[in-house]
């Protein structure tokens, strides 16, 4: 059976029971010491956590905050995240969000604050996971530092703003999302897989392995519940590592994988809040993700141009190199998403460049003397990292100096001014892009949820959206508006300056900044 190729000069095989130290490993010393990754990773954690905290609530944070609000109100039987309906079956209620809901319940903190507080936790999981994954391939002290730097800036010169993507700009705005936690946990799963397969190929420990592989399956099951698309990457990466290590499929390998699969299945099947398998074959959000396939060259050319030589160098040493195999598996799934029209698989673009980034980091961390190819690759990688940072990522951490062309995280209006007038559990009718994505994070319900959700049949969600449009249409008579309001329990309207205020509505508050209006309506029962 194979092990990952050493990152230093070749060594003669050691006896089975002897302790084998990689050629590039540091001299024996204390079990733990201060490393460059501990110091610089800590600085990165502080800077990005602070930068993320400064970004106002925007994008999907309102949705995730609404999930926490529902769990805070009723941990065992939460309502639908967006609408005043039962929430049974909603995949938003994952182990991750349940922990957040319990924390909110114990601390009495608002959901939007709890979600933001979990951002540094997610980043810690991400940084430690990436470090452990990188150390599968090199024990050089600077390898994980380079891997973290490349994963943050070495993507492309076009901006990718999407949850779960590891570029600095996207990470700053989406650090507190479940997808970030899922990717960090995925790195830990890969690291654990690598360690276990490495051990099984050198000094078999089958007696201890069953519990370890079951634990691996449980962690994978958690990722499935937290973010099913990232779970596909977790499974593919695990498969790539196992195939690279084991070479041929054996009964022992099949037994271990079956044990891990049973652990994952046990977690997902027994999770009481939702049946995650209802998402299989669901195409409701494919159209949303089509944008991920736009401008692939601009978004990823630096990672491809500089990561490919590093992968080729590894393939010259080992035709079953795990990083190359993982890259191939990820891009095949991304390609399938494009060809089939299931654009949701484009979410794997969040991790597809990572193996190449890690390969580049490992190559540049190798001890001297360097080969000609490596000497040429080092300045190119440094230049590419600087170009990627300046062109696409700098706006995440640099102060706002009014410089044109520097992309920055969105700066949405907040809606505390309106939410303070709306009693808990009441429904607001609104249709503005920013309102419907932000207001639920303060506690109120909406008539029509923003996103598809198995807890609410899609035809009913679309009917609700049409009812909102009909209510706000100037041609809709008062009796029709009253019927819509009574049907969905509407007592509040939040309207933009461009939307008509019904004559029966009473203005309660307005935003002097945006001109938006909060109004109360009461149609009675008749």
C-alpha positions as CSV (number, residue, x, y, z in Angstrom):
1,X,0.0,0.0,0.0
2,X,1.1,3.6,-0.7
3,X,1.8,6.5,1.5
4,X,1.9,10.1,0.4
5,X,5.3,10.8,-1.3
6,X,7.8,12.4,1.1
7,X,8.5,16.1,0.6
8,X,12.3,15.7,0.9
9,X,14.9,13.4,-0.6
10,X,14.1,9.7,-0.9
11,X,14.9,7.5,2.1
12,X,15.4,3.8,2.5
13,X,12.4,2.0,4.0
14,X,12.5,1.6,7.8
15,X,11.6,-1.6,9.6
16,X,7.9,-2.0,10.2
17,X,8.0,-1.2,13.9
18,X,10.5,1.6,13.7
19,X,9.4,5.2,13.9
20,X,9.7,6.7,10.4
21,X,10.3,10.5,10.3
22,X,9.8,12.3,6.9
23,X,13.0,13.6,5.3
24,X,11.9,17.3,5.7
25,X,10.7,16.9,9.3
26,X,12.2,19.2,11.9
27,X,14.5,17.7,14.6
28,X,12.9,15.9,17.5
29,X,11.8,18.4,20.2
30,X,8.8,19.2,22.4
31,X,5.4,17.8,21.4
32,X,4.2,21.4,20.9
33,X,6.0,24.5,20.0
34,X,5.3,28.0,18.6
35,X,5.3,27.7,14.8
36,X,5.0,30.3,12.0
37,X,1.5,29.0,11.3
38,X,0.4,29.4,15.0
39,X,1.7,33.1,14.9
40,X,0.7,34.2,11.4
41,X,-2.5,32.1,11.5
42,X,-3.4,33.8,14.8
43,X,-2.8,37.2,13.2
44,X,-4.9,36.2,10.2
45,X,-7.7,35.1,12.6
46,X,-7.7,38.4,14.4
47,X,-7.6,40.6,11.3
48,X,-10.3,38.7,9.4
49,X,-12.6,38.3,12.4
50,X,-12.4,42.0,13.0
51,X,-12.9,42.8,9.3
52,X,-16.0,40.5,9.2
53,X,-17.5,42.1,12.3
54,X,-17.3,45.6,10.6
55,X,-19.5,44.4,7.6
56,X,-23.1,45.3,8.2
57,X,-25.8,42.6,8.1
58,X,-26.3,41.8,4.4
59,X,-27.0,39.1,1.9
60,X,-28.0,35.8,3.5
61,X,-27.1,36.7,7.1
62,X,-30.7,37.8,7.7
63,X,-31.9,34.3,6.7
64,X,-29.4,32.6,9.1
65,X,-30.3,35.0,11.8
66,X,-34.0,34.2,11.3
67,X,-33.2,30.5,11.7
68,X,-31.6,31.3,15.1
69,X,-34.6,33.4,16.1
70,X,-37.0,30.5,15.5
71,X,-34.9,28.1,17.4
72,X,-34.5,30.6,20.2
73,X,-38.3,30.8,20.5
74,X,-38.8,27.1,20.3
75,X,-35.8,24.8,20.2
76,X,-37.7,21.6,19.7
77,X,-40.5,22.7,17.3
78,X,-39.3,25.9,15.5
79,X,-41.4,27.7,13.0
80,X,-40.5,28.1,9.4
81,X,-37.5,30.5,9.2
82,X,-39.3,33.0,7.0
83,X,-43.1,32.5,7.2
84,X,-45.6,32.0,10.0
85,X,-45.8,28.3,9.3
86,X,-44.5,25.1,10.9
87,X,-40.8,24.6,10.2
88,X,-40.8,20.8,10.3
89,X,-38.7,19.5,7.5
90,X,-36.6,22.6,6.9
91,X,-32.9,21.8,6.2
92,X,-32.0,25.1,7.7
93,X,-32.3,23.4,11.1
94,X,-29.0,21.6,11.1
95,X,-26.8,20.6,14.1
96,X,-24.8,23.9,13.6
97,X,-27.9,26.1,13.7
98,X,-29.4,24.1,16.7
99,X,-26.2,24.9,18.7
100,X,-26.6,28.5,17.7
101,X,-30.2,28.5,18.8
102,X,-29.4,26.9,22.1
103,X,-26.7,29.6,22.6
104,X,-29.2,32.3,21.8
105,X,-31.7,30.8,24.2
106,X,-29.2,30.7,27.1
107,X,-27.7,34.1,26.5
108,X,-30.9,35.9,25.3
109,X,-28.8,37.5,22.5
110,X,-30.6,38.3,19.2
111,X,-30.1,35.8,16.4
112,X,-28.2,38.3,14.2
113,X,-25.7,38.8,17.0
114,X,-25.3,35.1,17.6
115,X,-24.7,34.4,13.9
116,X,-21.9,37.1,13.8
117,X,-20.3,35.8,17.0
118,X,-19.9,32.4,15.4
119,X,-17.8,33.9,12.6
120,X,-14.6,33.7,14.5
121,X,-15.5,30.1,15.6
122,X,-15.9,29.2,11.9
123,X,-12.6,30.8,11.0
124,X,-10.8,28.9,13.8
125,X,-12.2,25.6,12.5
126,X,-11.2,26.6,8.9
127,X,-7.6,27.6,9.8
128,X,-6.9,24.6,12.0
129,X,-8.4,22.3,9.4
130,X,-6.4,23.7,6.5
131,X,-3.2,23.5,8.6
132,X,-3.8,19.8,9.5
133,X,-4.7,19.0,5.8
134,X,-1.5,20.7,4.5
135,X,0.6,18.8,7.0
136,X,-0.4,15.5,5.4
137,X,1.9,16.5,2.5
138,X,4.7,18.4,4.3
139,X,6.1,18.8,7.7
140,X,7.9,22.0,6.7
141,X,6.9,24.8,9.1
142,X,6.0,27.3,6.3
143,X,3.9,25.0,4.2
144,X,0.6,25.7,6.0
145,X,1.4,29.4,6.1
146,X,1.7,29.4,2.3
147,X,-1.4,27.3,1.9
148,X,-3.4,29.8,4.0
149,X,-2.1,32.7,2.0
150,X,-2.8,31.1,-1.3
151,X,-6.3,30.0,-0.3
152,X,-7.0,33.6,0.7
153,X,-5.7,35.5,-2.4
154,X,-4.6,33.2,-5.2
155,X,-7.9,32.7,-7.1
156,X,-8.2,35.2,-10.0
157,X,-8.5,38.8,-10.8
158,X,-12.3,38.9,-10.9
159,X,-14.3,39.0,-7.7
160,X,-16.3,36.0,-6.5
161,X,-18.9,37.0,-3.9
162,X,-20.6,33.8,-2.7
163,X,-20.9,32.0,0.6
164,X,-18.3,29.4,1.4
165,X,-15.6,30.7,-1.0
166,X,-12.3,31.2,0.7
167,X,-11.1,34.4,-1.0
168,X,-10.6,37.3,1.4
169,X,-13.4,39.4,0.1
170,X,-16.0,36.6,0.1
171,X,-14.8,35.3,3.5
172,X,-15.1,38.7,5.1
173,X,-18.7,39.0,4.2
174,X,-19.7,35.3,4.7
175,X,-17.5,34.2,7.5
176,X,-20.4,33.6,9.9
177,X,-22.4,31.3,7.4
178,X,-22.8,27.6,8.0
179,X,-21.0,26.9,4.7
180,X,-17.7,28.3,6.1
181,X,-18.0,25.9,9.1
182,X,-18.8,23.0,6.7
183,X,-15.7,23.7,4.7
184,X,-13.5,24.0,7.8
185,X,-14.9,20.7,9.1
186,X,-14.3,19.1,5.7
187,X,-10.6,20.0,5.9
188,X,-10.5,18.2,9.3
189,X,-12.2,15.2,7.8
190,X,-9.6,15.0,5.0
191,X,-6.8,15.4,7.5
192,X,-8.3,12.6,9.6
193,X,-8.7,10.4,6.6
194,X,-5.1,10.9,5.6
195,X,-3.8,10.1,9.0
196,X,-5.8,6.9,9.3
197,X,-5.0,5.6,5.9
198,X,-1.3,6.4,6.4
199,X,-1.3,4.5,9.6
200,X,-3.2,1.5,8.1
201,X,-0.7,1.3,5.3
202,X,2.3,1.2,7.6
203,X,1.3,-0.3,11.0
204,X,-2.1,-1.9,10.8
205,X,-4.3,-1.1,13.8
206,X,-7.6,-2.7,12.7
207,X,-8.7,-3.2,16.3
208,X,-8.8,0.5,16.9
209,X,-9.9,1.4,13.4
210,X,-13.6,0.7,13.6
211,X,-14.3,3.5,16.1
212,X,-12.1,5.9,14.1
213,X,-13.9,5.2,10.8
214,X,-17.2,5.4,12.5
215,X,-16.2,8.8,13.9
216,X,-15.1,9.9,10.4
217,X,-18.6,8.9,9.2
218,X,-20.3,10.9,12.0
219,X,-18.3,14.0,11.1
220,X,-19.2,13.5,7.4
221,X,-22.9,13.2,8.4
222,X,-22.7,16.5,10.3
223,X,-21.4,18.1,7.1
224,X,-24.2,16.6,5.1
225,X,-26.7,18.1,7.5
226,X,-25.0,21.5,7.7
227,X,-24.3,21.9,3.9
228,X,-25.2,19.1,1.6
229,X,-23.3,20.5,-1.4
230,X,-20.1,20.9,0.6
231,X,-20.6,17.3,1.8
232,X,-20.2,16.2,-1.8
233,X,-16.7,17.8,-1.8
234,X,-16.0,16.1,1.6
235,X,-16.9,12.7,0.2
236,X,-15.0,13.2,-3.0
237,X,-11.9,14.4,-1.2
238,X,-12.0,11.5,1.2
239,X,-12.4,9.1,-1.8
240,X,-9.4,10.7,-3.5
241,X,-7.2,10.3,-0.4
242,X,-8.3,6.7,0.1
243,X,-7.7,5.7,-3.5
244,X,-4.3,7.4,-3.6
245,X,-3.2,5.6,-0.4
246,X,-4.7,2.2,-1.0
247,X,-4.1,1.9,-4.7
248,X,-6.4,-1.1,-5.3
249,X,-9.8,-1.7,-3.8
250,X,-9.5,-4.4,-1.2
251,X,-11.9,-6.0,1.2
252,X,-10.4,-4.1,4.1
253,X,-10.8,-0.8,2.3
254,X,-14.4,-1.6,1.4
255,X,-15.1,-2.6,5.1
256,X,-13.6,0.7,6.4
257,X,-15.5,2.8,3.9
258,X,-18.7,0.9,4.7
259,X,-18.2,1.6,8.4
260,X,-17.7,5.3,7.7
261,X,-20.7,5.4,5.4
262,X,-22.8,3.7,8.1
263,X,-21.8,6.4,10.6
264,X,-22.8,9.1,8.2
265,X,-26.1,7.5,7.4
266,X,-26.9,7.0,11.1
267,X,-26.4,10.7,11.7
268,X,-28.5,11.9,8.8
269,X,-31.3,9.4,9.2
270,X,-31.8,10.0,12.9
271,X,-31.6,13.8,12.7
272,X,-35.1,14.8,13.9
273,X,-35.5,18.2,12.4
274,X,-35.6,17.3,8.7
275,X,-35.1,14.5,6.2
276,X,-32.1,15.7,4.2
277,X,-32.8,13.1,1.5
278,X,-35.8,15.2,0.3
279,X,-33.1,17.5,-1.3
280,X,-32.0,14.7,-3.7
281,X,-33.0,15.6,-7.2
282,X,-34.3,19.0,-6.0
283,X,-33.6,21.6,-8.8
284,X,-35.3,24.5,-7.2
285,X,-32.1,26.5,-6.7
286,X,-30.2,25.5,-9.8
287,X,-31.0,28.7,-11.6
288,X,-29.6,30.8,-8.7
289,X,-26.3,29.1,-9.0
290,X,-25.9,29.6,-12.8
291,X,-24.0,32.8,-12.0
292,X,-21.1,30.6,-10.5
293,X,-20.3,29.5,-14.1
294,X,-19.8,33.0,-15.4
295,X,-16.3,34.3,-16.0
296,X,-14.5,31.2,-14.8
297,X,-11.3,32.4,-16.4
298,X,-11.3,35.7,-14.6
299,X,-12.2,34.1,-11.3
300,X,-9.7,31.2,-11.2
301,X,-6.9,31.8,-13.7
302,X,-4.3,32.6,-11.1
303,X,-5.0,29.4,-9.2
304,X,-5.0,27.3,-12.3
305,X,-1.9,28.9,-13.9
306,X,0.2,28.6,-10.8
307,X,-1.3,25.5,-9.2
308,X,-1.1,23.3,-12.3
309,X,2.8,23.2,-12.4
310,X,2.8,22.2,-8.8
311,X,0.4,19.4,-9.4
312,X,2.4,18.3,-12.5
313,X,5.6,18.2,-10.4
314,X,3.8,15.9,-7.9
315,X,2.4,13.7,-10.7
316,X,6.0,13.2,-12.0
317,X,6.9,11.7,-8.6
318,X,3.6,9.8,-8.1
319,X,1.0,9.1,-10.7
320,X,-1.6,8.6,-8.0
321,X,-0.9,11.8,-6.2
322,X,-3.9,12.5,-3.9
323,X,-4.0,16.3,-4.6
324,X,-4.1,15.8,-8.3
325,X,-6.8,13.1,-7.9
326,X,-8.9,15.4,-5.7
327,X,-8.6,18.2,-8.2
328,X,-9.7,15.9,-11.0
329,X,-12.7,14.7,-9.1
330,X,-13.8,18.2,-8.1
331,X,-13.6,19.6,-11.6
332,X,-15.4,16.6,-13.1
333,X,-18.4,17.3,-10.8
334,X,-18.2,21.1,-11.6
335,X,-18.2,20.1,-15.3
336,X,-21.2,17.8,-14.8
337,X,-23.1,20.7,-13.2
338,X,-22.5,22.8,-16.3
339,X,-23.3,20.2,-18.9
340,X,-26.4,18.9,-17.0
341,X,-27.8,22.3,-16.0
342,X,-27.7,21.4,-12.3
343,X,-25.7,24.5,-11.6
344,X,-25.9,24.0,-7.8
345,X,-22.9,21.7,-8.3
346,X,-21.0,24.8,-9.1
347,X,-20.7,25.3,-5.3
348,X,-17.8,22.9,-5.5
349,X,-15.8,25.7,-7.1
350,X,-15.4,26.9,-3.5
351,X,-13.0,24.0,-2.9
352,X,-11.9,22.9,-6.4
353,X,-8.8,25.1,-6.4
354,X,-7.7,24.2,-2.9
355,X,-5.7,21.0,-3.7
356,X,-3.7,23.0,-6.3
357,X,-3.1,25.8,-3.8
358,X,-1.9,23.3,-1.2
359,X,0.3,21.6,-3.8
360,X,1.9,25.0,-4.6
361,X,2.4,25.7,-0.9
362,X,4.1,22.3,-0.4
363,X,6.4,22.8,-3.4
364,X,7.6,26.3,-2.2
365,X,8.1,25.1,1.3
366,X,10.6,22.3,0.2
367,X,14.1,22.6,1.5
368,X,17.0,23.9,-0.6
369,X,18.5,23.2,-3.1
370,X,15.6,23.9,-5.4
371,X,15.1,22.6,-8.9
372,X,15.0,25.0,-11.8
373,X,11.2,24.7,-12.1
374,X,10.8,25.5,-8.4
375,X,13.1,28.5,-8.6
376,X,11.0,29.8,-11.5
377,X,7.7,29.1,-9.7
378,X,8.5,30.9,-6.5
379,X,8.6,34.5,-7.9
380,X,5.6,33.8,-10.1
381,X,3.6,32.6,-7.1
382,X,4.6,35.7,-5.2
383,X,3.6,38.0,-8.1
384,X,0.3,36.1,-8.6
385,X,-0.6,36.4,-4.9
386,X,0.1,40.1,-5.0
387,X,-2.0,40.5,-8.2
388,X,-4.8,38.5,-6.8
389,X,-4.9,40.5,-3.6
390,X,-4.7,43.9,-5.2
391,X,-7.2,43.2,-8.0
392,X,-9.9,41.1,-6.2
393,X,-9.3,40.8,-2.4
394,X,-7.8,44.0,-1.0
395,X,-11.2,45.7,-0.3
396,X,-11.8,43.1,2.4
397,X,-9.2,44.4,4.8
398,X,-8.0,47.8,3.5
399,X,-9.7,51.0,4.8
400,X,-12.2,52.8,2.5
401,X,-10.2,55.5,0.8
402,X,-12.6,56.2,-2.0
403,X,-10.3,54.5,-4.5
404,X,-12.3,53.5,-7.6
405,X,-12.1,49.9,-8.8
406,X,-11.6,48.4,-5.4
407,X,-14.4,45.9,-4.7
408,X,-15.7,46.0,-1.1
409,X,-18.2,44.0,0.9
410,X,-21.8,45.2,0.5
411,X,-23.1,47.9,2.8
412,X,-26.8,47.3,3.2
413,X,-29.2,49.4,5.3
414,X,-30.2,48.0,8.6
415,X,-33.9,47.5,9.7
416,X,-33.8,47.9,13.4
417,X,-35.7,51.1,13.1
418,X,-38.7,49.1,11.7
419,X,-38.3,45.9,13.7
420,X,-38.6,47.7,17.0
421,X,-42.2,48.5,16.2
422,X,-43.2,45.0,15.1
423,X,-44.3,42.6,17.9
424,X,-42.7,39.1,17.9
425,X,-44.5,36.6,15.7
426,X,-46.3,39.1,13.4
427,X,-46.2,39.0,9.6
428,X,-44.9,41.8,7.3
429,X,-45.8,42.2,3.7
430,X,-42.8,43.4,1.7
431,X,-41.3,42.8,-1.7
432,X,-38.0,44.8,-1.8
433,X,-34.9,42.8,-2.5
434,X,-33.1,44.1,0.6
435,X,-36.1,44.1,3.0
436,X,-37.0,40.4,2.4
437,X,-33.4,39.3,2.9
438,X,-32.8,41.3,6.0
439,X,-36.0,41.9,8.0
440,X,-36.5,38.2,9.1
441,X,-33.2,38.4,10.9
442,X,-34.8,40.8,13.3
443,X,-37.6,38.4,14.2
444,X,-40.7,39.2,12.0
445,X,-42.2,36.8,9.5
446,X,-42.7,37.5,5.8
447,X,-45.7,36.5,3.6
448,X,-43.4,34.9,1.0
449,X,-40.0,33.4,1.9
450,X,-37.1,34.4,-0.3
451,X,-35.7,30.9,-1.0
452,X,-37.2,27.5,-1.7
453,X,-37.5,25.2,1.3
454,X,-38.9,21.7,1.6
455,X,-40.8,22.8,4.7
456,X,-43.0,24.9,2.4
457,X,-44.2,23.4,-0.9
458,X,-42.8,25.4,-3.8
459,X,-46.2,26.0,-5.5
460,X,-47.4,27.5,-2.3
461,X,-44.4,29.8,-2.0
462,X,-44.9,31.0,-5.6
463,X,-48.5,31.7,-4.8
464,X,-47.5,33.7,-1.9
465,X,-45.1,35.7,-4.0
466,X,-47.8,36.4,-6.5
467,X,-50.1,37.5,-3.7
468,X,-47.5,40.0,-2.5
469,X,-47.2,41.4,-6.1
470,X,-51.0,41.6,-6.4
471,X,-51.4,43.4,-3.1
472,X,-48.8,46.0,-4.0
473,X,-50.2,46.6,-7.5
474,X,-51.9,50.0,-7.8
475,X,-54.8,48.4,-9.7
476,X,-55.7,46.0,-6.9
477,X,-58.9,47.2,-5.1
478,X,-59.2,47.5,-1.3
479,X,-61.3,44.4,-0.8
480,X,-58.8,42.3,-2.7
481,X,-56.0,43.6,-0.5
482,X,-58.0,42.9,2.6
483,X,-58.6,39.3,1.5
484,X,-54.8,38.8,0.9
485,X,-54.0,40.4,4.3
486,X,-56.5,38.2,6.2
487,X,-55.4,35.1,4.4
488,X,-51.7,35.5,5.4
489,X,-52.2,37.3,8.7
490,X,-50.6,40.6,7.5
491,X,-50.7,43.5,9.9
492,X,-47.6,45.4,8.7
493,X,-46.3,46.8,5.4
494,X,-42.7,47.8,4.7
495,X,-42.6,49.7,1.5
496,X,-39.9,51.5,-0.5
497,X,-40.5,55.1,-1.7
498,X,-41.4,53.8,-5.1
499,X,-44.2,51.5,-3.8
500,X,-47.7,52.9,-3.3
501,X,-49.0,53.3,0.3
502,X,-52.6,52.0,0.5
503,X,-55.0,54.7,1.8
504,X,-56.1,52.4,4.7
505,X,-52.5,52.1,6.0
506,X,-51.2,54.1,9.0
507,X,-47.6,55.1,8.9
508,X,-45.8,54.1,12.0
509,X,-42.1,54.8,11.2
510,X,-39.9,55.7,8.3
511,X,-36.2,55.7,7.5
512,X,-34.9,59.2,6.8
513,X,-31.9,57.6,5.1
514,X,-33.7,55.3,2.6
515,X,-37.2,56.8,2.6
516,X,-38.7,53.3,3.4
517,X,-42.0,53.3,5.3
518,X,-43.3,51.0,7.9
519,X,-47.1,51.1,8.0
520,X,-49.8,49.3,10.0
521,X,-52.9,47.8,8.4
522,X,-56.0,46.3,10.1
523,X,-58.7,44.8,7.9
524,X,-60.6,43.0,10.6
525,X,-62.4,39.7,9.9
526,X,-65.0,40.8,7.4
